[in-house]
Amino acid sequence: MTLKLTVPNMACSACANTITNALKAVDANANIQADPKTKLVSVDTQASENVIKEALAAAGYPVA
């Protein structure tokens, strides 16, 4: 399943790395594209949408 999420707090590549690491902790096989310019995170994962959103919020990047 591919999720496309808007993360308004993502401002730079370091933010994108933090987001990627937080999501990899939930699903190590996830394919993650985090773009600070567009504030979009695309996640191809087997984890549920709720789990992904909770992981982002826990990392300090709640979904809009």
N, C-alpha and C positions, 0 to 999 in steps of 0.2 A: 504494500500500500504506500502511495506517495502522498505526503502531506505538504501543503504550501502554507507557511505561517508568516505573519508579519510580526517582527520583533522591533518595536520602536527604540528600545534602549541600545541596540547594536550600533556602535558608532565607528568602529575601526577593525582592523584585521585581528587585533588581540581579542576583541569581543567575539569575533567569529571563531577564533580558536577555542575560547572558553566554552562557547555554545557547542562546538563540535565535540569537545572532550566530554561535556556533560551528557550529550546524547549517545556517544560511544559507550559510556558507562552503563547506559540502559540497554543498548543494543549494539554489541561490538561489530556486527555485520552491517549496520546501517550505512547507507550512502547519503552523505550530508553535503549540501551546498549552502553556505552562508555568505550572503552578499551585503556588506555594510552599506554600500551606496543605495541599494533599493530597500534595505531593511527586511529582505525576504530570506527565509530559511526553507529550503526544500529538503525533505527527509524521506528517503525510501527505506521503510522499516517494517519489521514484523510486530513491533510493539504497538500498543493501542494509542490512539490520539491523546487520551487522558494522561497516559504515562509520559508521553513526550512533552506535553504541556507542563506537567508537574516537574519534570526534570529541568525544563527551561526556567520555570519560576524559582526553583530551588537554587539555580545558578545565578539568579539575579536578573534574568531576562524574560519577564512574563510576556506572553503572547497578547497582542492587541485584540 
